[in-house]
Amino acid sequence: MIRLDPESLRKVQLIQLEMLLEVDRICRKCGIRYNIIAGTLLGAVRHRGFIPWDDDADVAMMRPEYEKFKEACKTELDTSRFYFQDHTNTPGYRWGYGKLRRKDSLFLRENQEHMPYEQGVFIDIFPLDGVPDNYLLRWFHNLKCTAVRKILWSAVGRKAAKNPVLRMIYRLLYKIPAEKVFAYYHRLIAQSNRKKTIMVRKLMFPTPNRHYGYYRHWYEESAEYEFEGHKFMGIKDYDEYLTFKFGDYMTLPPEEKRKTHPVSKVAFPKEFVQAFEGS
């Protein structure tokens, strides 16, 4: 396991910036609504760019927009530099959302080295689905989401869990055929979008608190934000959203909490390294 040094971290960020620009280009051309979210939006508001110690970037789209984006990638994506992954086009991929990755790069997260697909530097593309308006139903919905996510995570958890009992549980969960898990996931997607609800969420990603969702209107009203000298679309009511997610978001966390994700190996495209060193 390694922690990225400042130069390597900046290279990762600049490659992710390339991918954010590609998402923005495709979405503007094809009329697809997207928003930078989470730490990426916080970085735009607080730093006008990446949070200095952040090594990922997040984009969210409502489910219909996400499906449009997937289709657009088939014809519009610059495949000389990028490739798009989700479970529908990448065997062995076990996440319930997509990743846009940089060709000729490598970014191996700790304990994911064995996963059977290309793992270049990436940004996450999250689809958003509805959650029940009734709180108890939303709690039960979250329970179903958690169960599916844990089964999918078992491919990693069976090796990564420190507790031997948990490793055994994940080994058992991993025996559930992936195609059956994803079939249930698709039914869950359909159920979640039968009507327009007040709140939405990333079904296969934990929610930050016991609301088990985010307000839909945040993702339906966007504004442009400066980020690393470029303009990207983000949630218009950033203050309400960031307060909901982070609390006092303008206060920097203590240094011991400013961490990157542990990785086992990272590599960058040769042409990118040459351009970086020449800048």
CORJOGI-V93496 format. One record per residue. N is the residue number from 0. RES is the residue in one small letter. SS is DSSP state (H for helix, E for strand, C for the rest). PSI is psi in degrees with one decimal (none if undefined). Layout:
# CORJOGI-V93496
N_RES_SS_PSI, N_RES_SS_PSI
This chain:
# CORJOGI-V93496
0_m_C_137.5, 1_i_E_155.5, 2_r_C_136.6, 3_l_C_132.4, 4_d_C_163.9, 5_p_H_-38.4, 6_e_H_-43.5, 7_s_H_-39.7, 8_l_H_-42.2, 9_r_H_-35.2, 10_k_H_-44.4, 11_v_H_-45.7, 12_q_H_-41.8, 13_l_H_-32.4, 14_i_H_-40.8, 15_q_H_-34.6, 16_l_H_-41.8, 17_e_H_-43.8, 18_m_H_-36.1, 19_l_H_-40.3, 20_l_H_-36.4, 21_e_H_-41.3, 22_v_H_-46.1, 23_d_H_-42.0, 24_r_H_-48.4, 25_i_H_-44.4, 26_c_H_-41.0, 27_r_H_-40.3, 28_k_H_-38.4, 29_c_H_4.8, 30_g_C_41.0, 31_i_C_127.7, 32_r_C_130.7, 33_y_C_164.6, 34_n_E_135.8, 35_i_E_141.9, 36_i_C_-179.1, 37_a_H_-133.9, 38_g_H_-23.9, 39_t_H_-44.0, 40_l_H_-40.4, 41_l_H_-41.9, 42_g_H_-41.4, 43_a_H_-42.1, 44_v_H_-44.0, 45_r_H_-31.6, 46_h_C_-6.1, 47_r_C_31.8, 48_g_C_-161.0, 49_f_C_142.3, 50_i_C_129.3, 51_p_C_-30.3, 52_w_C_9.6, 53_d_C_138.1, 54_d_C_21.1, 55_d_C_169.4, 56_a_C_141.9, 57_d_E_133.0, 58_v_E_141.1, 59_a_E_146.4, 60_m_E_143.4, 61_m_E_152.7, 62_r_H_-47.2, 63_p_H_-36.6, 64_e_H_-38.0, 65_y_H_-43.8, 66_e_H_-37.7, 67_k_H_-40.9, 68_f_H_-43.4, 69_k_H_-44.0, 70_e_H_-40.9, 71_a_H_-34.5, 72_c_H_-26.7, 73_k_H_-26.9, 74_t_H_-24.5, 75_e_H_-22.8, 76_l_C_136.5, 77_d_C_91.1, 78_t_C_-3.4, 79_s_C_-20.4, 80_r_C_-27.6, 81_f_E_159.5, 82_y_E_148.1, 83_f_E_134.4, 84_q_E_136.3, 85_d_C_-176.5, 86_h_C_-14.0, 87_t_C_-16.1, 88_n_C_2.4, 89_t_C_103.1, 90_p_C_135.3, 91_g_C_-8.7, 92_y_C_126.5, 93_r_C_27.6, 94_w_C_149.2, 95_g_C_28.9, 96_y_C_172.3, 97_g_E_162.1, 98_k_E_133.2, 99_l_E_127.4, 100_r_E_157.4, 101_r_E_126.3, 102_k_C_155.1, 103_d_C_28.6, 104_s_C_170.0, 105_l_E_133.2, 106_f_E_85.4, 107_l_E_109.5, 108_r_E_145.4, 109_e_C_133.7, 110_n_C_8.7, 111_q_C_12.3, 112_e_C_-27.8, 113_h_C_-7.2, 114_m_C_136.0, 115_p_C_48.6, 116_y_C_165.9, 117_e_C_141.0, 118_q_C_71.4, 119_g_C_172.2, 120_v_C_139.7, 121_f_E_165.0, 122_i_E_150.8, 123_d_E_137.1, 124_i_E_108.5, 125_f_E_126.3, 126_p_E_146.5, 127_l_E_131.9, 128_d_E_160.3, 129_g_E_156.1, 130_v_E_152.9, 131_p_C_144.8, 132_d_C_-33.8, 133_n_C_130.4, 134_y_H_-42.3, 135_l_H_-40.2, 136_l_H_-35.2, 137_r_H_-37.2, 138_w_H_-44.2, 139_f_H_-38.1, 140_h_H_-42.6, 141_n_H_-37.5, 142_l_H_-42.0, 143_k_H_-41.9, 144_c_H_-43.3, 145_t_H_-41.9, 146_a_H_-46.6, 147_v_H_-43.1, 148_r_H_-41.0, 149_k_H_-38.2, 150_i_H_-43.5, 151_l_H_-38.5, 152_w_H_-16.9, 153_s_H_-27.0, 154_a_H_-30.9, 155_v_H_-44.7, 156_g_H_-31.1, 157_r_H_-18.4, 158_k_H_-31.0, 159_a_H_-27.9, 160_a_C_131.8, 161_k_C_-30.5, 162_n_C_124.0, 163_p_H_-30.0, 164_v_H_-43.0, 165_l_H_-40.8, 166_r_H_-40.6, 167_m_H_-42.4, 168_i_H_-44.6, 169_y_H_-34.9, 170_r_H_-37.3, 171_l_H_-43.4, 172_l_H_-34.4, 173_y_H_-20.0, 174_k_C_-15.9, 175_i_C_124.0, 176_p_C_131.9, 177_a_H_-36.4, 178_e_H_-32.0, 179_k_H_-37.9, 180_v_H_-46.3, 181_f_H_-29.6, 182_a_H_-42.7, 183_y_H_-40.3, 184_y_H_-41.6, 185_h_H_-34.6, 186_r_H_-38.3, 187_l_H_-39.8, 188_i_H_-47.3, 189_a_H_-44.1, 190_q_H_-36.1, 191_s_H_-15.3, 192_n_C_22.6, 193_r_C_-28.7, 194_k_C_163.3, 195_k_C_115.4, 196_t_C_166.3, 197_i_C_-36.3, 198_m_E_157.2, 199_v_E_172.1, 200_r_E_167.9, 201_k_C_112.5, 202_l_C_-37.1, 203_m_C_35.4, 204_f_C_138.3, 205_p_C_146.0, 206_t_C_154.3, 207_p_C_-13.2, 208_n_C_-169.5, 209_r_C_16.1, 210_h_C_-24.6, 211_y_C_32.7, 212_g_C_174.4, 213_y_E_154.6, 214_y_E_129.6, 215_r_H_-40.0, 216_h_H_-24.6, 217_w_H_-38.3, 218_y_H_-7.5, 219_e_H_-7.9, 220_e_C_112.1, 221_s_E_161.0, 222_a_E_160.2, 223_e_E_139.9, 224_y_E_141.7, 225_e_E_133.4, 226_f_E_112.5, 227_e_C_37.6, 228_g_C_6.3, 229_h_E_168.2, 230_k_E_128.2, 231_f_E_155.8, 232_m_E_137.0, 233_g_E_172.3, 234_i_E_125.8, 235_k_C_-47.4, 236_d_C_66.8, 237_y_H_-34.5, 238_d_H_-46.0, 239_e_H_-45.0, 240_y_H_-49.2, 241_l_H_-34.1, 242_t_H_-42.6, 243_f_H_-41.1, 244_k_H_-41.1, 245_f_H_-13.3, 246_g_C_-127.2, 247_d_C_80.0, 248_y_C_-17.8, 249_m_C_-12.0, 250_t_C_125.7, 251_l_C_141.8, 252_p_C_160.9, 253_p_C_154.7, 254_e_H_-34.7, 255_e_H_-15.0, 256_k_H_1.3, 257_r_C_76.7, 258_k_C_150.3, 259_t_C_168.1, 260_h_C_142.1, 261_p_C_133.3, 262_v_E_157.7, 263_s_E_-23.0, 264_k_E_141.7, 265_v_E_139.8, 266_a_E_152.4, 267_f_C_153.2, 268_p_C_140.4, 269_k_H_-43.5, 270_e_H_-31.3, 271_f_H_-42.8, 272_v_H_-42.1, 273_q_H_-43.7, 274_a_H_-39.4, 275_f_H_-44.2, 276_e_H_-25.0, 277_g_H_-8.5, 278_s_C_none
